């Protein structure tokens, strides 16, 4: 069974996507929407990872986890 907070996290993400990509914009095709969403998600992940490469972000996450365990 999923933790109720887990659903809230994804709901918040979808809300952010709608606010940043969908609302107040007119798209001519579904492909334009897909491109806009993909672009947003890519930028969101880069920002979420503090502008680090995926490798560096994972290494920092692992380091933080190991530091807490020690």
Backbone torsions as a table, in degrees:
resi	resn	phi	psi	omega
1	UNK	NA	134.1	-178.1
2	UNK	-75.8	148.6	175.9
3	UNK	-73.9	134.6	-178.2
4	UNK	-53.8	-35.1	-179.2
5	UNK	-64.2	-28.2	-179.8
6	UNK	-60.2	-42.7	178.7
7	UNK	-63.3	-37.4	179.4
8	UNK	-62.8	-35.1	-179.9
9	UNK	-64.7	-48.3	-178.6
10	UNK	-70.1	-35.2	176.8
11	UNK	-61.8	-40.2	178.3
12	UNK	-65.3	-40.4	178.3
13	UNK	-62.0	-46.3	178.9
14	UNK	-61.9	-38.2	177.6
15	UNK	-62.1	-43.6	178.9
16	UNK	-62.6	-43.2	178.1
17	UNK	-60.0	-45.9	179.9
18	UNK	-61.2	-44.1	-179.0
19	UNK	-65.5	-41.0	-173.9
20	UNK	-86.1	-26.0	-171.9
21	UNK	-117.5	-39.4	-168.4
22	UNK	-95.2	-53.9	-173.8
23	UNK	-62.9	142.0	176.5
24	UNK	65.2	22.7	177.1
25	UNK	-130.5	149.2	177.3
26	UNK	-116.5	122.7	177.4
27	UNK	-109.6	143.4	-179.6
28	UNK	-86.3	-31.6	-178.5
29	UNK	-137.0	162.2	176.1
30	UNK	-65.9	-29.1	178.0
31	UNK	-64.4	-35.9	176.4
32	UNK	-63.4	-39.3	178.0
33	UNK	-65.0	-45.1	-180.0
34	UNK	-59.9	-44.2	179.4
35	UNK	-63.1	-43.8	-179.7
36	UNK	-62.9	-42.6	180.0
37	UNK	-67.2	-44.5	178.6
38	UNK	-60.4	-42.6	179.0
39	UNK	-62.2	-43.7	178.6
40	UNK	-61.8	-47.6	-177.8
41	UNK	-61.9	-41.7	178.7
42	UNK	-61.4	-46.6	178.9
43	UNK	-65.5	-38.5	179.6
44	UNK	-62.7	-43.6	179.2
45	UNK	-65.3	-40.6	178.6
46	UNK	-61.5	-46.4	179.3
47	UNK	-65.7	-42.3	-179.5
48	UNK	-60.9	-31.9	179.1
49	UNK	-90.3	18.4	177.7
50	UNK	56.7	37.6	176.1
51	UNK	61.4	27.5	176.6
52	UNK	-100.6	160.1	174.7
53	UNK	-66.8	158.5	176.8
54	UNK	-55.6	-38.8	178.8
55	UNK	-62.5	-47.6	-179.8
56	UNK	-66.1	-38.4	178.8
57	UNK	-64.2	-42.9	178.3
58	UNK	-64.6	-41.6	179.1
59	UNK	-62.3	-41.5	178.9
60	UNK	-65.7	-39.9	178.0
61	UNK	-63.4	-45.7	178.4
62	UNK	-63.4	-40.9	179.6
63	UNK	-62.5	-42.6	178.7
64	UNK	-63.8	-40.3	179.3
65	UNK	-65.9	-42.2	178.9
66	UNK	-67.2	-35.8	178.6
67	UNK	-65.2	-39.6	178.3
68	UNK	-67.8	-34.6	-177.5
69	UNK	-73.5	-25.2	-175.8
70	UNK	-80.3	NA	NA
